[in-house]
Amino acid sequence: MGDHIVEMNHISKAFSGVKALDDVSFNLKAGEVMALLGENGAGKSTLMKVLSGVYTRDAGTVLIDGQPVDDLTPARAQSLGVAMIHQELNMCTHLSIAENIFLGREITRHGALADAEMNRLAREALSRLNIDLDPATVVGDISVSKQQMVEIAKALSVNARILVMDEPTSALTAREIEDLFAIIRKLKAEGHGIIYISHRLDELRHIVDRVTIMRDGRFITSMNFADTTMDEIVSHMVGREIKEKFPRIDSRRGRKIFEVKHLNAGKPVRNVGFSVYEGEILGIAGLMGAGRTEITRAIFGVDAKDSGELTLDDTPVVIRSPMDAIRAGIVLAPEDRKKDGLCTRLSIRENISLPNLDWIADRLGVVRGRTEQQTVAKAVADLSIRLASPEMNAGNLSGGNQQKVVVAKWLARTSRLVIFDEPTRGIDVAAKVEIYHLMNRLKQDGIGVVFVSSEMPELLGMADRIIVVCEGRITGELDARTATQNQILELAVAFDDKTNGAAA
């Protein structure tokens, strides 16, 4: 590893008087992978947006290759070799791979786009990462993991030497994660500096050299990864010891709350059946693309059903739209919280109130201010949502707090079944535990809980029963207390041993 290619000293940044960064220092060497860790809202993304020129710092200095940089803008940062690959990929899905790589710096010849030359150069950038893709392919036709590889290729095409990766594995399969790690190792060997932001701490041992930890907008510590333990890292992140990673509670299984029979919704959902009982959390496992999310969307009425029967509290329910589901007492915290779960340009108050206007507003449709205020205050307090004011835009919250707002709006009303689709994706260790406690509370209150997750340890740690989905069908059911990851994987790839489904 070489000299420092990034030095950030005593950086401060405030928004509307609230300090997001308070005297933070950070450095990165050439040829190393630095993990930047902290809870949601710790200031990690804000610090990186200062480095990439998105935000202007209020105080402090930034040095790149030992040279002070005073006028850091996105264009200036890019010219100095800084590239940030965001968790929510910034791709134009209707354009080709080559067009995305050269977006904003298109090559022209005689007033026309030089498509052949851009395709050639894009192919060279992809080949450098051992990515076998046709540059003319439309980005919307490739997987999220491949889109991420294209983002990395785009960064390298502008000679980026400092790569910031924000939650790069949140939507990847195990095989795709290995492919990404191979690329990271290659870039490291070539002398690139990589800043790696992730809440999946188990990944760190595969690629990370050092860790820098932030908490509440402040620098806490920096250390060699080999010289610390995971427990020490978590303790520094949250400021206390997390005694129990998966705080599952045992409850007596009660009566059946919800039942699905012979549910079909196109190819992704094929003859699915299962039941949910009081006093339990039902986990849904499966590989990416297996149909887990599609099952939840069909139940909630987002996607049209071809056939199937739904029963809630022994009463048949017909759900043709999300409004039908909400009225029946079935709610969904979706996988993509920004796209499907939040109105990011509206305030937290408005997000919590919107699905509850049927009882927050009076008969004339006028919002009852006191009722709304009490509802929002209770939701914020119950879920420990960190915010400066309920009037701030939901889009300005950290990922973990955004997830809490998604859940809060449903808990403000009386629901019988709560479906969580990847509720802990992209949130920190402490926020995960809060979500787990929330699921436990619902379980103890006799509310049905369905929990979709790509992380097998949390399914095994929090669910009571697990059903496994493969190619749109349920291939088996397991007792989470005795099941193993290998058993889940065997069912998740059981292409030749599918059952037509019902876990009762």
C-alpha positions in Angstrom: 0.0 0.0 0.0 1.3 3.4 -0.9 1.0 7.0 0.4 -2.2 8.7 1.3 -4.2 9.6 -1.8 -7.0 11.1 0.3 -6.7 13.2 3.5 -9.7 14.8 5.0 -9.0 16.9 8.1 -11.4 18.3 10.7 -14.4 18.3 8.3 -17.7 19.8 9.5 -21.0 20.1 7.7 -24.4 21.3 8.9 -27.9 21.3 7.4 -30.4 23.8 8.7 -28.3 24.2 11.9 -28.1 20.4 12.5 -24.5 19.1 12.4 -24.2 16.1 10.1 -20.3 16.1 10.4 -18.5 17.4 13.4 -14.7 17.7 13.1 -14.2 14.4 11.1 -10.9 13.3 9.8 -10.3 10.5 7.3 -7.5 9.1 5.1 -7.1 6.6 2.4 -3.9 5.0 0.9 -3.3 3.9 -2.6 -3.8 0.1 -3.0 -6.0 -0.4 0.1 -9.6 -1.1 0.8 -10.9 1.1 3.7 -14.2 0.1 5.2 -16.1 3.2 6.4 -18.5 2.0 9.0 -21.2 3.4 11.3 -24.9 3.4 12.0 -27.4 4.9 9.7 -27.1 8.7 10.2 -23.5 8.4 11.4 -22.4 10.7 8.6 -20.7 8.3 6.2 -22.5 9.2 3.1 -22.3 12.9 3.9 -18.5 12.7 4.3 -18.2 10.9 1.0 -20.5 13.5 -0.7 -18.0 16.1 0.6 -15.2 14.1 -1.0 -17.1 13.7 -4.3 -18.0 17.4 -4.4 -21.7 17.0 -4.0 -21.7 18.9 -0.7 -19.5 21.9 0.2 -17.9 21.5 3.6 -18.4 24.2 6.2 -14.9 23.7 7.7 -11.8 21.5 7.3 -9.4 20.6 4.5 -9.3 18.0 1.7 -6.1 16.9 0.1 -5.9 14.6 -2.9 -2.4 13.3 -3.7 -1.1 15.6 -1.0 -2.5 18.7 -2.8 -5.1 20.9 -1.0 -8.4 21.1 -2.9 -10.5 24.2 -2.1 -13.1 24.3 -4.9 -14.3 20.7 -4.9 -17.3 20.2 -7.2 -18.5 17.0 -8.8 -16.7 17.8 -12.0 -13.5 18.8 -10.2 -13.6 15.6 -8.0 -14.1 13.5 -11.1 -11.1 15.2 -12.8 -9.0 14.4 -9.7 -10.0 10.7 -9.9 -12.8 10.4 -7.4 -15.8 8.3 -8.4 -18.8 7.3 -6.2 -20.9 4.3 -6.9 -24.2 4.8 -5.0 -26.4 2.1 -3.5 -29.2 3.3 -5.8 -27.5 3.0 -9.1 -27.7 6.1 -11.4 -28.2 4.4 -14.7 -30.3 5.4 -17.6 -32.0 2.0 -18.2 -33.3 2.9 -21.7 -29.8 3.6 -23.0 -27.1 1.1 -23.9 -24.1 0.2 -21.8 -21.8 2.2 -23.9 -24.2 5.2 -23.9 -24.3 5.0 -20.1 -20.5 4.8 -19.8 -20.0 7.9 -22.0 -23.1 9.8 -20.7 -22.2 13.5 -20.5 -18.9 13.1 -22.4 -20.1 11.5 -25.6 -17.7 11.1 -28.5 -18.8 12.8 -31.7 -17.5 12.9 -35.3 -18.8 15.6 -37.6 -21.7 16.4 -35.4 -22.9 12.8 -35.0 -22.4 10.3 -32.2 -19.4 8.0 -32.8 -21.2 4.9 -31.7 -18.6 2.4 -33.0 -15.8 4.2 -31.2 -17.8 4.4 -27.9 -18.7 0.7 -28.2 -15.0 -0.1 -28.7 -13.8 1.9 -25.7 -16.7 0.6 -23.6 -15.7 -3.0 -24.5 -12.1 -2.3 -23.4 -13.3 -0.9 -20.1 -15.5 -4.0 -19.5 -12.8 -6.4 -20.6 -10.4 -4.8 -18.0 -12.8 -6.1 -15.4 -13.3 -9.4 -17.1 -16.9 -8.6 -17.8 -18.4 -10.3 -20.9 -21.1 -7.9 -22.0 -22.1 -6.4 -25.3 -21.7 -2.6 -25.0 -24.8 -2.2 -27.3 -27.0 -4.0 -24.8 -29.7 -1.9 -23.2 -28.9 -1.4 -19.5 -32.5 -2.2 -18.5 -32.1 -5.7 -19.9 -29.2 -6.7 -17.6 -29.3 -7.6 -13.9 -28.6 -5.2 -11.1 -25.3 -6.8 -10.4 -24.2 -6.3 -14.1 -25.4 -2.7 -13.9 -23.1 -2.2 -10.9 -20.2 -3.6 -12.9 -21.0 -1.1 -15.6 -20.9 1.7 -13.0 -17.4 0.5 -12.0 -16.3 0.3 -15.6 -17.6 3.8 -16.2 -15.6 5.1 -13.2 -12.4 3.5 -14.6 -13.1 4.9 -18.0 -12.5 8.4 -16.6 -9.4 7.2 -14.8 -10.9 7.2 -11.3 -8.3 6.1 -8.8 -10.5 6.7 -5.7 -13.6 4.5 -5.7 -16.4 5.0 -3.2 -18.7 1.9 -3.0 -21.9 2.5 -1.0 -23.6 -0.8 0.0 -22.4 -2.4 -3.2 -23.7 -6.0 -2.4 -27.1 -5.1 -1.0 -28.9 -6.5 -4.1 -26.4 -9.2 -5.2 -26.4 -13.0 -4.9 -23.6 -14.9 -3.3 -22.0 -15.7 -6.7 -22.3 -12.0 -7.8 -20.7 -10.9 -4.5 -17.7 -13.1 -5.2 -17.4 -11.6 -8.7 -17.5 -8.1 -7.2 -14.8 -9.0 -4.6 -12.6 -10.4 -7.4 -12.9 -7.0 -9.2 -12.1 -5.2 -5.9 -9.0 -7.3 -5.4 -7.9 -6.6 -9.0 -8.4 -2.8 -8.6 -6.5 -2.9 -5.3 -3.6 -4.7 -6.9 -3.5 -2.0 -9.6 -3.1 0.7 -6.9 -6.6 2.1 -6.6 -7.9 3.2 -3.3 -11.3 1.9 -2.4 -13.7 3.2 0.3 -16.2 0.4 1.1 -19.4 1.3 2.9 -21.4 -1.7 4.1 -23.7 -2.9 6.9 -22.9 -6.5 6.0 -20.0 -6.8 8.4 -19.3 -10.5 7.6 -18.1 -9.4 4.2 -15.3 -7.3 5.5 -12.9 -10.1 6.2 -12.7 -11.0 2.5 -11.5 -7.6 1.2 -10.8 -5.0 3.9 -7.4 -3.7 5.1 -8.5 -1.0 7.5 -11.7 0.3 9.1 -12.7 3.9 10.0 -15.7 4.1 12.3 -18.1 7.1 12.7 -20.9 7.7 15.1 -23.3 10.7 15.3 -21.4 12.7 12.7 -18.0 12.2 14.5 -14.9 10.3 13.9 -14.6 7.5 16.5 -11.5 5.4 15.5 -9.5 3.9 12.7 -7.7 0.6 12.9 -6.3 -2.3 10.9 -9.0 -4.9 10.3 -6.7 -7.7 11.3 -6.1 -6.2 14.7 -9.7 -6.0 15.8 -12.7 -8.2 16.3 -16.3 -7.9 15.0 -17.6 -7.3 18.5 -15.2 -4.4 18.9 -16.3 -2.9 15.6 -20.0 -3.2 16.5 -19.3 -1.7 19.9 -17.5 1.3 18.4 -20.3 1.8 15.9 -23.2 1.9 18.3 -21.4 3.1 21.5 -22.5 0.1 23.4 -22.3 -3.7 23.3 -24.9 -5.5 21.3 -25.5 -8.5 23.4 -27.9 -10.4 21.2 -27.7 -10.1 17.4 -31.0 -11.9 16.8 -33.3 -11.3 19.8 -35.9 -14.0 19.0 -38.6 -14.6 21.6 -40.6 -17.8 22.0 -44.4 -17.5 21.9 -47.1 -20.1 21.9 -48.5 -20.6 18.4 -52.1 -19.5 18.4 -54.9 -19.7 15.8 -54.5 -19.3 12.1 -54.6 -15.6 11.0 -54.0 -15.8 7.3 -54.0 -18.4 4.6 -53.1 -18.5 0.9 -54.3 -21.2 -1.4 -53.3 -21.9 -5.0 -52.0 -18.4 -5.6 -50.9 -17.8 -9.2 -49.6 -14.6 -10.7 -47.8 -15.2 -13.9 -44.6 -17.2 -14.1 -43.1 -15.8 -10.9 -45.9 -17.1 -8.6 -47.1 -20.6 -9.3 -49.6 -22.5 -7.1 -48.3 -21.0 -3.9 -49.9 -21.8 -0.6 -49.0 -21.2 3.1 -50.5 -20.1 6.4 -49.6 -17.6 9.1 -50.4 -18.1 12.8 -50.6 -15.9 15.9 -47.4 -15.9 17.9 -45.0 -16.7 15.1 -42.9 -15.0 12.5 -43.0 -16.8 9.1 -39.8 -16.4 7.1 -39.6 -16.7 3.3 -36.3 -17.8 1.8 -35.0 -18.3 -1.7 -32.5 -17.1 -4.2 -32.8 -13.8 -6.0 -35.4 -14.1 -8.7 -37.1 -17.0 -7.0 -40.4 -15.2 -6.7 -40.4 -14.1 -3.1 -41.1 -10.4 -3.7 -43.7 -11.3 -6.4 -45.6 -13.4 -3.9 -45.8 -10.4 -1.5 -46.9 -8.1 -4.3 -49.6 -10.4 -5.5 -51.0 -10.8 -1.9 -50.9 -7.0 -1.4 -52.6 -6.3 -4.7 -49.8 -4.6 -6.5 -49.6 -7.3 -9.2 -52.7 -8.9 -10.7 -53.5 -12.5 -9.6 -54.4 -15.2 -12.1 -56.1 -17.2 -9.4 -56.0 -18.0 -5.7 -57.8 -17.7 -2.4 -56.9 -15.5 0.5 -58.4 -15.9 4.0 -57.9 -13.5 6.9 -59.3 -14.5 10.3 -61.4 -17.3 8.7 -63.0 -14.8 6.3 -62.3 -14.9 2.6 -60.9 -11.6 1.3 -60.7 -10.3 -2.3 -57.7 -8.1 -2.9 -57.5 -6.4 -6.3 -55.5 -3.4 -5.2 -53.3 -2.2 -2.3 -56.3 -0.2 -1.0 -58.3 -3.4 -0.7 -55.4 -5.0 1.3 -55.0 -2.0 3.6 -58.7 -1.9 4.3 -58.7 -5.6 5.1 -55.8 -5.2 7.5 -52.9 -6.5 5.3 -49.9 -4.2 4.8 -46.6 -4.4 3.1 -43.2 -2.8 3.8 -41.7 -3.2 0.3 -38.2 -4.2 -0.7 -37.5 -1.0 -2.5 -38.4 1.6 0.1 -37.5 4.6 -1.9 -39.4 3.6 -5.0 -42.4 1.8 -3.5 -42.5 2.7 0.2 -41.9 6.4 0.5 -42.7 9.7 -1.1 -39.2 11.0 -0.7 -40.1 14.6 -1.5 -42.8 14.7 1.1 -42.2 15.2 4.8 -42.1 12.5 7.4 -45.4 13.7 8.7 -47.0 13.5 5.3 -45.6 10.0 4.7 -47.0 8.6 7.9 -50.4 10.4 7.5 -51.0 9.5 3.8 -52.2 5.9 4.2 -54.1 6.8 7.3 -56.2 9.8 6.1 -59.4 7.6 6.3 -59.3 8.1 10.0 -57.0 11.1 10.5 -59.3 13.3 8.4 -62.9 14.1 9.4 -66.0 13.3 7.3 -65.3 16.4 5.1 -61.8 15.2 4.3 -60.2 17.9 6.5 -57.1 16.6 8.4 -57.6 16.8 12.1 -54.3 18.5 13.1 -54.2 17.3 16.7 -54.9 13.7 15.7 -52.3 13.8 13.0 -49.7 15.4 15.4 -50.3 12.7 18.0 -50.2 9.9 15.5 -46.9 11.1 14.0 -45.3 11.8 17.4 -46.2 8.3 18.7 -44.9 6.6 15.5 -41.6 8.5 15.7 -41.2 7.7 19.4 -42.2 4.0 19.1 -39.7 3.3 16.4 -37.0 5.7 17.6 -36.8 7.5 14.3 -33.9 10.0 14.4 -35.0 13.3 12.8 -34.6 17.0 13.3 -38.3 17.6 12.7 -41.3 15.6 11.3 -41.4 18.3 8.6 -38.1 17.3 7.0 -38.3 15.4 3.7 -38.2 11.7 4.1 -35.6 11.6 1.3 -33.1 13.3 3.7 -33.2 10.5 6.2 -30.7 7.8 6.5 -31.6 4.4 5.1 -32.4 2.9 8.4 -34.7 5.8 9.4 -36.4 5.6 6.0 -37.2 2.0 6.7 -38.6 2.9 10.0 -40.9 5.5 8.5 -42.2 2.9 6.0 -43.1 0.6 8.9 -44.4 3.5 11.1 -47.1 4.5 8.6 -48.6 1.0 8.8 -48.3 0.6 12.5 -50.3 3.8 13.0 -53.4 1.8 12.0 -54.7 -1.5 13.2 -53.3 -4.2 10.9 -53.7 -8.0 11.2 -50.9 -9.0 8.9 -47.6 -7.2 8.3 -45.4 -8.3 5.4 -41.7 -7.3 5.6 -39.8 -7.6 2.3 -36.0 -7.3 3.0 -36.6 -4.9 5.9 -33.0 -4.8 7.0 -31.4 -4.3 3.7 -28.9 -1.4 3.8 -29.3 -0.6 7.5 -26.9 -0.8 10.4 -26.5 -3.4 13.1 -28.4 -1.4 15.8 -31.2 -0.5 13.4 -31.6 -4.1 12.4 -32.0 -5.1 16.1 -34.7 -2.4 16.4 -36.5 -3.9 13.4 -36.2 -7.3 15.0 -37.7 -6.0 18.3 -40.5 -4.5 16.3 -41.3 -7.8 14.7 -41.2 -9.4 18.1 -43.7 -6.9 19.4 -46.1 -7.5 16.6 -45.7 -11.3 17.2 -46.5 -10.8 20.9 -49.5 -8.6 20.0 -51.1 -11.4 18.0 -50.4 -9.8 14.6 -49.3 -12.0 11.7 -45.7 -11.4 10.6 -44.3 -12.5 7.2 -40.6 -11.8 6.8 -38.7 -12.1 3.4 -35.0 -12.0 3.6 -31.9 -12.8 1.5 -29.8 -13.2 4.6 -30.1 -16.7 5.9 -28.6 -16.0 9.3 -31.3 -13.5 10.1 -34.1 -15.8 8.9 -32.7 -18.6 11.1 -32.3 -16.2 13.9 -35.6 -14.5 13.9 -38.2 -16.7 12.1 -40.1 -19.5 13.7 -40.9 -21.3 10.5 -39.3 -20.8 7.1 -40.8 -21.6 3.7 -38.4 -21.8 0.8 -39.3 -20.6 -2.8 -37.7 -21.7 -6.0 -38.9 -20.6 -9.5 -42.1 -19.3 -8.1 -43.1 -22.4 -6.1 -42.7 -23.4 -2.5 -40.2 -26.3 -2.3 -40.3 -26.9 1.4 -40.9 -25.8 5.0 -38.4 -25.8 7.9 -38.5 -25.3 11.6 -36.1 -22.3 12.0 -34.9 -23.5 15.4 -33.4 -26.7 13.9 -32.9 -25.8 10.3 -29.4 -25.1 8.7 -28.3 -22.9 5.9 -27.5 -25.9 3.8 -31.0 -27.2 4.1 -32.4 -23.9 3.0 -30.0 -23.8 0.0 -30.9 -27.4 -1.0 -34.6 -26.3 -1.2 -33.7 -23.0 -2.9 -32.1 -24.9 -5.8 -34.5 -27.9 -5.8 -35.2 -27.6 -9.5 -35.9 -31.3 -9.9 -37.8 -31.8 -6.6 -40.5 -29.0 -6.5 -43.7 -29.5 -4.7 -46.8 -27.6 -5.6 -46.7 -25.9 -2.5 -48.7 -25.7 0.7 -47.1 -25.2 4.0 -49.8 -25.3 6.6 
